[in-house]
Amino acid sequence: MSFQKCLAIIRKTSGSLGTPPTNIVETEIMRMVRFNSNDGTGDYILLTCSKIDQKLIMLSVKA
C-alpha cells in the first residue's frame, strides 16, 4: 500500500469515528496515531503507516 493511501485511511478513520487522532510518531517515513474510544472503556486503536515497508498496521487494544 502506498504511504499516501495509508495516510488517507487515517484521515478517513478520523472522519468515521468523529474524533481526531493523537499523533504518537509523525515523520516523513512513518506515522503512528491513536484513536481513543468514546465509550469510557479505555479501549483504543493504533494505526501505523510505514513508507519503507508500504504497510498499514492496525491494532485494537482492550483496556
Phi, psi and omega in degrees: 000137179291153180298319180296320178294321178297316178297325177295326178294322176298315179297317180295320178297319178300316178295319181293321181277342181072026180218142179284151177282155171262119179289131174256314176222134175215103178231184178288343183242355181205144171221130176233128180230160179236133173248117178278148176288154180261006185260006177081005182279339184088000177292156177205166178239132174253131174239131179233130175249129179241119179289321181294312181277345185052052182227153168246127177242128180239132181228124176260124185244127177266135181285000000 
